[in-house]
Amino acid sequence: MLKTGGGAIVNIASLSAVRGEAMQSPYSAAKGGVIALTRTAAAEWARDGIRINAINPGGIRTEGIKRYFEQVPGAEENTAGVHAMRRLGEPEEVADAVCYLVSDRASFITGTTLDVDGGIMVNPHTCLLYTSDAADEGLGVDLGGRRI
C-alpha cells in the first residue's frame, strides 16, 4: 500500500468487545484488541494514505451460528429478538459495509468502528427477551399501544 500511495483496511471485530456478555471473556478480549489495533494503526498510517477501520457485526447468519441454532432449541428466535430489527443479518450485509469502508466514498473515515448490528446497541431490551408470557405479566414497554 505504501508503494501505491495508500489504501484501506477493514478489520472484523465484534460487539462482544464493547458489550459485556457472559461466557465471552476470551473472545471479547481478543476482539477488543482488534478495535485497539484498528485505532492505533489508523493513527500511525493515516499520513501515508492508509485508512484503517473495523466492523462490529451483530448476529449474522453464518455457518457457525446455523450449527449453534441446530443444537440449541429456541436460540435463533432469542438471538433475533435482541436485535431491534428482530432478525439476523446476512453475510452480504457485512460485506456491503466493508465495500463502503474501502471505497472512495469513505475517504475521510479512519480509525472508527462501524456497528453492523441490526440495532443491538439501541435495542431497549437486549438482556430481557419479551415473549407473550412476559407481555402477559406486564413486562415490556408500551409505545403507543405497541409492546416491545
LOKOLDREN-517250 format. One record per residue (C-alpha): residue number from 0; y, x, z; residue in three letters. Coordinates in steps of 0.001 Angstrom, whole numbers. Layout:
# LOKOLDREN-517250
seq: NUM y: Y x: X z: Z type: ALA
...
END
This chain:
# LOKOLDREN-517250
seq: 0 y: 0 x: 0 z: 0 type: MET
seq: 1 y: 2351 x: 2863 z: 694 type: LEU
seq: 2 y: 1819 x: 4183 z: -2832 type: LYS
seq: 3 y: 2562 x: 815 z: -4420 type: THR
seq: 4 y: 5656 x: 44 z: -2361 type: GLY
seq: 5 y: 4249 x: -2337 z: 199 type: GLY
seq: 6 y: 2059 x: -5358 z: 571 type: GLY
seq: 7 y: 837 x: -7886 z: 3069 type: ALA
seq: 8 y: -1984 x: -8005 z: 5582 type: ILE
seq: 9 y: -3203 x: -11137 z: 7344 type: VAL
seq: 10 y: -5420 x: -10787 z: 10388 type: ASN
seq: 11 y: -7540 x: -13619 z: 11737 type: ILE
seq: 12 y: -7016 x: -14128 z: 15457 type: ALA
seq: 13 y: -7800 x: -17319 z: 17383 type: SER
seq: 14 y: -6199 x: -19982 z: 19524 type: LEU
seq: 15 y: -8557 x: -18714 z: 22219 type: SER
seq: 16 y: -6238 x: -15729 z: 22510 type: ALA
seq: 17 y: -3341 x: -17916 z: 23644 type: VAL
seq: 18 y: -5110 x: -20786 z: 25429 type: ARG
seq: 19 y: -7256 x: -20420 z: 28481 type: GLY
seq: 20 y: -10766 x: -21536 z: 27567 type: GLU
seq: 21 y: -13757 x: -21407 z: 29868 type: ALA
seq: 22 y: -16615 x: -19132 z: 28841 type: MET
seq: 23 y: -14438 x: -17372 z: 26252 type: GLN
seq: 24 y: -13222 x: -14291 z: 28159 type: SER
seq: 25 y: -14575 x: -11540 z: 25857 type: PRO
seq: 26 y: -13716 x: -13455 z: 22674 type: TYR
seq: 27 y: -10241 x: -14360 z: 23941 type: SER
seq: 28 y: -9534 x: -10781 z: 24964 type: ALA
seq: 29 y: -10635 x: -9445 z: 21581 type: ALA
seq: 30 y: -8551 x: -11957 z: 19657 type: LYS
seq: 31 y: -5585 x: -11277 z: 21948 type: GLY
seq: 32 y: -5946 x: -7663 z: 20863 type: GLY
seq: 33 y: -5761 x: -8758 z: 17235 type: VAL
seq: 34 y: -2459 x: -10507 z: 17938 type: ILE
seq: 35 y: -1063 x: -7458 z: 19751 type: ALA
seq: 36 y: -2203 x: -5185 z: 16928 type: LEU
seq: 37 y: -593 x: -7516 z: 14388 type: THR
seq: 38 y: 2776 x: -7387 z: 16135 type: ARG
seq: 39 y: 2670 x: -3662 z: 16791 type: THR
seq: 40 y: 1571 x: -2761 z: 13281 type: ALA
seq: 41 y: 4219 x: -5085 z: 11817 type: ALA
seq: 42 y: 6905 x: -3231 z: 13772 type: ALA
seq: 43 y: 5521 x: 126 z: 12643 type: GLU
seq: 44 y: 5148 x: -646 z: 8935 type: TRP
seq: 45 y: 7933 x: -3122 z: 8109 type: ALA
seq: 46 y: 10297 x: -402 z: 6835 type: ARG
seq: 47 y: 7614 x: 668 z: 4385 type: ASP
seq: 48 y: 7466 x: -2828 z: 2890 type: GLY
seq: 49 y: 4192 x: -3777 z: 4558 type: ILE
seq: 50 y: 4185 x: -7201 z: 6199 type: ARG
seq: 51 y: 1505 x: -7918 z: 8785 type: ILE
seq: 52 y: 829 x: -11375 z: 10206 type: ASN
seq: 53 y: -2048 x: -13254 z: 11783 type: ALA
seq: 54 y: -3541 x: -16717 z: 11709 type: ILE
seq: 55 y: -4893 x: -18604 z: 14724 type: ASN
seq: 56 y: -7389 x: -21111 z: 13359 type: PRO
seq: 57 y: -8338 x: -24215 z: 15290 type: GLY
seq: 58 y: -11737 x: -25830 z: 14852 type: GLY
seq: 59 y: -12741 x: -25016 z: 11291 type: ILE
seq: 60 y: -15862 x: -26397 z: 9627 type: ARG
seq: 61 y: -17716 x: -23103 z: 9205 type: THR
seq: 62 y: -21454 x: -22433 z: 9075 type: GLU
seq: 63 y: -21340 x: -21208 z: 12668 type: GLY
seq: 64 y: -19725 x: -24349 z: 14033 type: ILE
seq: 65 y: -22091 x: -26507 z: 11962 type: LYS
seq: 66 y: -25060 x: -24818 z: 13685 type: ARG
seq: 67 y: -23426 x: -25401 z: 17059 type: TYR
seq: 68 y: -22931 x: -29094 z: 16280 type: PHE
seq: 69 y: -26589 x: -29407 z: 15308 type: GLU
seq: 70 y: -27626 x: -28028 z: 18696 type: GLN
seq: 71 y: -25168 x: -29917 z: 20912 type: VAL
seq: 72 y: -25090 x: -33707 z: 20524 type: PRO
seq: 73 y: -21560 x: -35131 z: 20573 type: GLY
seq: 74 y: -19909 x: -31728 z: 20201 type: ALA
seq: 75 y: -18483 x: -32482 z: 16755 type: GLU
seq: 76 y: -16703 x: -35628 z: 17922 type: GLU
seq: 77 y: -15434 x: -33896 z: 21057 type: ASN
seq: 78 y: -14211 x: -30901 z: 19075 type: THR
seq: 79 y: -12432 x: -33086 z: 16531 type: ALA
seq: 80 y: -10925 x: -35060 z: 19429 type: GLY
seq: 81 y: -8973 x: -32112 z: 20819 type: VAL
seq: 82 y: -7099 x: -31783 z: 17520 type: HIS
seq: 83 y: -4046 x: -34048 z: 17266 type: ALA
seq: 84 y: -5139 x: -34810 z: 13700 type: MET
seq: 85 y: -8575 x: -35869 z: 15042 type: ARG
seq: 86 y: -10521 x: -33812 z: 12531 type: ARG
seq: 87 y: -11782 x: -30330 z: 11916 type: LEU
seq: 88 y: -10087 x: -28053 z: 9442 type: GLY
seq: 89 y: -11719 x: -26836 z: 6272 type: GLU
seq: 90 y: -12056 x: -23141 z: 5400 type: PRO
seq: 91 y: -9858 x: -23757 z: 2356 type: GLU
seq: 92 y: -7009 x: -24817 z: 4639 type: GLU
seq: 93 y: -7115 x: -21453 z: 6396 type: VAL
seq: 94 y: -7331 x: -19719 z: 3008 type: ALA
seq: 95 y: -4237 x: -21619 z: 1844 type: ASP
seq: 96 y: -2307 x: -20332 z: 4867 type: ALA
seq: 97 y: -3456 x: -16780 z: 4124 type: VAL
seq: 98 y: -2358 x: -17157 z: 492 type: CYS
seq: 99 y: 1072 x: -18285 z: 1660 type: TYR
seq: 100 y: 1482 x: -15374 z: 4061 type: LEU
seq: 101 y: 561 x: -12796 z: 1418 type: VAL
seq: 102 y: 2790 x: -14418 z: -1204 type: SER
seq: 103 y: 6383 x: -13533 z: -2046 type: ASP
seq: 104 y: 7401 x: -16904 z: -568 type: ARG
seq: 105 y: 6714 x: -15362 z: 2861 type: ALA
seq: 106 y: 8637 x: -12181 z: 2095 type: SER
seq: 107 y: 10738 x: -12385 z: 5287 type: PHE
seq: 108 y: 7826 x: -13117 z: 7624 type: ILE
seq: 109 y: 6196 x: -10290 z: 9543 type: THR
seq: 110 y: 4738 x: -9847 z: 12998 type: GLY
seq: 111 y: 4091 x: -13517 z: 13544 type: THR
seq: 112 y: 1051 x: -15641 z: 14202 type: THR
seq: 113 y: 605 x: -18942 z: 12378 type: LEU
seq: 114 y: -1441 x: -21648 z: 14104 type: ASP
seq: 115 y: -3614 x: -23483 z: 11594 type: VAL
seq: 116 y: -4967 x: -25791 z: 14223 type: ASP
seq: 117 y: -4687 x: -29456 z: 13317 type: GLY
seq: 118 y: -2367 x: -29863 z: 16278 type: GLY
seq: 119 y: -4472 x: -28499 z: 19149 type: ILE
seq: 120 y: -1436 x: -26809 z: 20646 type: MET
seq: 121 y: 625 x: -30016 z: 20605 type: VAL
seq: 122 y: -2120 x: -32481 z: 21460 type: ASN
seq: 123 y: -1339 x: -34056 z: 24843 type: PRO
seq: 124 y: -4988 x: -34314 z: 25811 type: HIS
seq: 125 y: -6803 x: -31196 z: 24772 type: THR
seq: 126 y: -8523 x: -30971 z: 28137 type: CYS
seq: 127 y: -9482 x: -34616 z: 28588 type: LEU
seq: 128 y: -11156 x: -36415 z: 25733 type: LEU
seq: 129 y: -10362 x: -40094 z: 25655 type: TYR
seq: 130 y: -13270 x: -42349 z: 24950 type: THR
seq: 131 y: -13422 x: -46099 z: 25037 type: SER
seq: 132 y: -14699 x: -45760 z: 28631 type: ASP
seq: 133 y: -11667 x: -43671 z: 29576 type: ALA
seq: 134 y: -9364 x: -46229 z: 27969 type: ALA
seq: 135 y: -11100 x: -48998 z: 29936 type: ASP
seq: 136 y: -10369 x: -47058 z: 33121 type: GLU
seq: 137 y: -6676 x: -46868 z: 32244 type: GLY
seq: 138 y: -6674 x: -43237 z: 31176 type: LEU
seq: 139 y: -4621 x: -42173 z: 28216 type: GLY
seq: 140 y: -1049 x: -42528 z: 27128 type: VAL
seq: 141 y: 282 x: -45727 z: 25654 type: ASP
seq: 142 y: 2563 x: -45066 z: 22692 type: LEU
seq: 143 y: 3909 x: -48434 z: 21642 type: GLY
seq: 144 y: 579 x: -50156 z: 22031 type: GLY
seq: 145 y: -1410 x: -47226 z: 20665 type: ARG
seq: 146 y: -3580 x: -45485 z: 23206 type: ARG
seq: 147 y: -4177 x: -41801 z: 22695 type: ILE
END
